[in-house]
């Protein structure tokens, strides 16, 4: 039997501090999934959901997990089109590198 984890980056308190912490928590959950021998971690792209999901750049998340793990399959479950918008990628990458010290705000049309 194989086990997989879907990371939807959920949070219970949508404050700026918690929104910055959610991607790091999701990575830690993926690292734990490796330790308990899960086979795959999936990332789901969502936008505009206040409480439910905060994974705006799922193509960045697997690279972050890959840097922290040695053996696990990584992939996307849902990717909204058009794929890979620059503001969302920059936001996720900024959180990955600097945590809650810098929170970029982007508006897309």
Helices and strands as residue ranges (DSSP letters): E 4-7, H 16-35, E 40-44, H 58-68, E 73-78, H 86-98, G 99-101
